[in-house]
Amino acid sequence: MGETKIMPHINSGLHHVQIGDVAVTALNDGQFDADIAWVNGIPAAEGEALLRDSFRVLPPRITVSCFLLQTGGKRVLVDAGAGGAFGHVLGHAGERLAALGIAPESIDTVLVTHAHVDHVHGLLNAEGGARYPNAEIVINAAETGFWLNKDVQAQAPESAQEYFGIAQRSLAPYSERLRLIHDGQDVLPGVTAKHLPGHTPDHTGYMIASGDASLLIWGDVVHLPGIQFARPEAAMAFDIDADLGRASRARALDMVASDRLLLAGMHLDFPTFGHVRRSGAAYAFEPQVWAPAATGLYPAG
């Protein structure tokens, strides 16, 4: 039998969870075809076998998501998606917000995990201005110190110049509303920055805690869940420091498995929420089991 065709317009691309008093909504920005050649650190044939064994397609596909937090009367995005950078396959986060009746002007804050195109280009509207005109942009200080630094850019290979340019253009309309943060900082009430460098110099996750519930949004710790949970040493070609990224992934996987933390990630299979358990010398991802929490039959969170 051939691959089952899933039409993107029949899926809402929205999924809600409740973390204490914080409503968290996953916003699917789209999905694009990747290449097994982007995976470093394991043989390509092994990566392909892992994808086939988990009923995934070849070439592999990468999901892109971002998140809406509604907390304390504020609306907060974690990343903004790809905007118009990849054509119709990505850039749907704005549509997801519109489906919820949320206007761009009502977004108070955008927490940025890192400044790659699929995370920050969605900050721009079609005219190249601020899509979220009233939002403060929160980003790690060393991340802007890398992407906005012309001296660093001058030393980067030609193939990377476009990514520097996109990061600079995406953040420019918010230059008066950038708040630079550091690892471990409480960036908002109940939201703490978690330093997970390697994919980019200061790639940052965000821990959300409310009451006795918590959620780690870990950004791009994993791009290909069909491969990197089973083989955490597998890196991606666009990791700026692959070894540091492997170390951050090992640390994050150990933490979420040991602490039984609920997690979400920008490139986990939508709707992204789940838990990590140890599986032999590696790990496995267990998607969160859906329950109709609003009915009162099951506890929220």
MOSULWO-V311230 format. One record per backbone hydrogen bond with DSSP energy under -0.5 kcal/mol. CO is the residue of the C=O (numbers start at 1). NH is the residue of the N-H. E is the energy in kcal/mol with one decimal. If there is no record, write none. Layout:
BEGIN
co:CO nh:NH e:E
co:CO nh:NH e:E
END
This chain:
BEGIN
co:4 nh:6 e:-0.5
co:5 nh:7 e:-0.6
co:6 nh:8 e:-0.5
co:7 nh:10 e:-1.7
co:8 nh:11 e:-1.3
co:13 nh:28 e:-2.5
co:15 nh:26 e:-3.0
co:17 nh:19 e:-0.5
co:17 nh:24 e:-2.9
co:18 nh:20 e:-0.7
co:19 nh:22 e:-2.6
co:21 nh:23 e:-0.6
co:22 nh:19 e:-3.2
co:22 nh:24 e:-0.6
co:23 nh:70 e:-2.4
co:24 nh:17 e:-2.8
co:25 nh:68 e:-2.6
co:26 nh:15 e:-1.3
co:26 nh:28 e:-0.6
co:27 nh:29 e:-0.5
co:27 nh:66 e:-2.2
co:29 nh:92 e:-1.7
co:30 nh:64 e:-2.5
co:32 nh:62 e:-2.8
co:35 nh:38 e:-2.3
co:36 nh:39 e:-1.6
co:38 nh:40 e:-0.5
co:38 nh:237 e:-2.2
co:40 nh:235 e:-3.0
co:43 nh:47 e:-2.0
co:44 nh:48 e:-2.6
co:45 nh:49 e:-2.1
co:46 nh:50 e:-2.4
co:47 nh:51 e:-1.9
co:48 nh:52 e:-2.5
co:49 nh:53 e:-2.7
co:50 nh:54 e:-1.2
co:51 nh:56 e:-2.9
co:52 nh:55 e:-1.8
co:60 nh:34 e:-3.7
co:61 nh:63 e:-0.5
co:62 nh:32 e:-2.2
co:64 nh:29 e:-2.6
co:64 nh:30 e:-1.1
co:66 nh:27 e:-3.4
co:67 nh:78 e:-2.8
co:68 nh:25 e:-2.7
co:69 nh:71 e:-0.6
co:69 nh:76 e:-3.0
co:70 nh:23 e:-2.0
co:71 nh:74 e:-2.3
co:74 nh:71 e:-1.9
co:74 nh:76 e:-0.5
co:75 nh:108 e:-2.4
co:75 nh:109 e:-1.4
co:76 nh:69 e:-3.8
co:77 nh:79 e:-0.6
co:77 nh:111 e:-3.4
co:78 nh:67 e:-1.6
co:81 nh:122 e:-2.4
co:82 nh:85 e:-1.8
co:84 nh:87 e:-0.8
co:86 nh:89 e:-0.8
co:87 nh:90 e:-0.8
co:89 nh:31 e:-1.5
co:92 nh:96 e:-1.9
co:93 nh:97 e:-2.2
co:94 nh:98 e:-2.2
co:95 nh:99 e:-2.2
co:96 nh:100 e:-1.0
co:97 nh:100 e:-0.7
co:97 nh:102 e:-2.5
co:98 nh:101 e:-1.6
co:101 nh:103 e:-0.6
co:103 nh:106 e:-1.8
co:104 nh:107 e:-1.6
co:108 nh:136 e:-2.2
co:109 nh:77 e:-2.7
co:110 nh:112 e:-0.6
co:110 nh:138 e:-3.0
co:111 nh:79 e:-2.3
co:113 nh:204 e:-2.2
co:116 nh:119 e:-2.1
co:116 nh:120 e:-1.5
co:117 nh:121 e:-2.0
co:119 nh:80 e:-2.5
co:120 nh:123 e:-2.2
co:121 nh:124 e:-1.7
co:123 nh:131 e:-3.1
co:123 nh:132 e:-0.6
co:125 nh:128 e:-2.0
co:129 nh:125 e:-2.1
co:129 nh:131 e:-0.6
co:131 nh:133 e:-0.7
co:132 nh:135 e:-1.9
co:136 nh:110 e:-2.7
co:136 nh:138 e:-0.6
co:137 nh:139 e:-0.5
co:137 nh:179 e:-3.3
co:138 nh:112 e:-3.1
co:139 nh:181 e:-1.9
co:140 nh:143 e:-0.7
co:140 nh:144 e:-1.6
co:141 nh:145 e:-1.9
co:142 nh:146 e:-0.7
co:143 nh:146 e:-0.7
co:143 nh:147 e:-2.4
co:144 nh:148 e:-2.3
co:146 nh:149 e:-0.9
co:148 nh:150 e:-0.7
co:149 nh:153 e:-2.4
co:150 nh:154 e:-2.2
co:151 nh:155 e:-0.9
co:152 nh:155 e:-0.8
co:152 nh:156 e:-0.6
co:153 nh:156 e:-1.2
co:157 nh:160 e:-1.8
co:157 nh:161 e:-0.6
co:158 nh:161 e:-1.1
co:158 nh:162 e:-0.5
co:160 nh:163 e:-0.6
co:160 nh:164 e:-1.6
co:161 nh:165 e:-2.3
co:162 nh:166 e:-2.4
co:163 nh:167 e:-2.2
co:164 nh:168 e:-2.4
co:165 nh:169 e:-2.6
co:166 nh:170 e:-2.6
co:167 nh:171 e:-1.8
co:168 nh:172 e:-1.5
co:169 nh:173 e:-0.6
co:171 nh:174 e:-1.7
co:172 nh:175 e:-1.8
co:174 nh:177 e:-2.5
co:175 nh:178 e:-0.6
co:177 nh:137 e:-2.7
co:178 nh:180 e:-0.5
co:179 nh:139 e:-2.0
co:181 nh:141 e:-2.6
co:182 nh:185 e:-1.8
co:185 nh:187 e:-1.0
co:185 nh:193 e:-2.7
co:188 nh:191 e:-2.6
co:190 nh:209 e:-2.7
co:191 nh:187 e:-1.6
co:191 nh:188 e:-1.4
co:192 nh:207 e:-2.9
co:193 nh:184 e:-1.9
co:194 nh:205 e:-3.4
co:198 nh:240 e:-0.5
co:198 nh:241 e:-2.8
co:199 nh:240 e:-1.9
co:200 nh:198 e:-2.5
co:200 nh:203 e:-1.3
co:203 nh:196 e:-2.6
co:205 nh:194 e:-3.0
co:206 nh:208 e:-0.6
co:206 nh:217 e:-2.9
co:207 nh:192 e:-2.3
co:207 nh:209 e:-0.5
co:208 nh:215 e:-2.3
co:210 nh:213 e:-2.2
co:213 nh:210 e:-2.5
co:214 nh:262 e:-0.6
co:215 nh:208 e:-3.4
co:215 nh:217 e:-0.6
co:216 nh:218 e:-0.9
co:216 nh:264 e:-2.3
co:217 nh:206 e:-2.5
co:218 nh:221 e:-0.8
co:219 nh:266 e:-1.3
co:219 nh:267 e:-0.6
co:223 nh:225 e:-0.6
co:224 nh:227 e:-2.1
co:224 nh:228 e:-2.8
co:225 nh:229 e:-0.8
co:227 nh:231 e:-2.3
co:229 nh:283 e:-1.8
co:231 nh:234 e:-2.3
co:235 nh:40 e:-2.7
co:236 nh:239 e:-2.2
co:241 nh:245 e:-2.5
co:242 nh:246 e:-2.5
co:243 nh:247 e:-2.0
co:244 nh:248 e:-2.4
co:245 nh:249 e:-2.5
co:246 nh:250 e:-2.7
co:247 nh:251 e:-2.3
co:248 nh:252 e:-2.8
co:249 nh:253 e:-2.9
co:250 nh:254 e:-2.1
co:251 nh:255 e:-2.1
co:252 nh:256 e:-2.7
co:253 nh:257 e:-2.2
co:254 nh:258 e:-2.6
co:255 nh:259 e:-2.7
co:256 nh:260 e:-0.6
co:256 nh:261 e:-1.4
co:262 nh:216 e:-2.3
co:263 nh:274 e:-2.0
co:264 nh:218 e:-2.3
co:265 nh:268 e:-0.9
co:266 nh:65 e:-1.3
co:267 nh:63 e:-0.5
co:269 nh:272 e:-2.5
co:271 nh:273 e:-0.7
co:273 nh:288 e:-2.4
co:274 nh:263 e:-2.7
co:275 nh:286 e:-3.5
co:277 nh:284 e:-2.6
co:279 nh:282 e:-2.0
co:282 nh:279 e:-2.3
co:284 nh:277 e:-2.5
co:285 nh:287 e:-0.6
co:286 nh:275 e:-2.5
co:291 nh:293 e:-2.4
co:292 nh:295 e:-1.9
co:292 nh:297 e:-0.7
co:293 nh:296 e:-1.7
END
